[in-house]
Amino acid sequence: MKIILVCNAGMSTGIMQMKLEECARNENMEITIEAIPIAEIEEEDADIVLLGPQVRFAKNDLIKLFEGRAYVHSIDLQDFGLMRADRVWKAILPEIRKNMNG
């Protein structure tokens, strides 16, 4: 399973990426998590696309782009700002489990 974190330049999501990887390890799930800039999104394949608050304006476009291929989720502004990966993980966990079981 692959999750991509999308932001403007692909840098501000680095801490969130590491924390989400820790969440996956804690649940013994093999998940690849990659941070990328929105400009490179069309080249990506993913199961879940997480949007940083600075690119949430593109959510509808990304839903269309990944239609039938990936779940698109906007990270809450406060959760992102405070790097609360546990809350982000909890929000996407049902989708993760659905993808891993289905």
Secondary structure by P-SEA (a helix, b strand, c coil): cbbbbbccccccaaaaaaaaaaaaaaaccbbbbbbbcccccccccccbbbbccccccaaaaaaaaacccbbbbbccaaaaaacaaaaaaaaaaaaaaaaaac
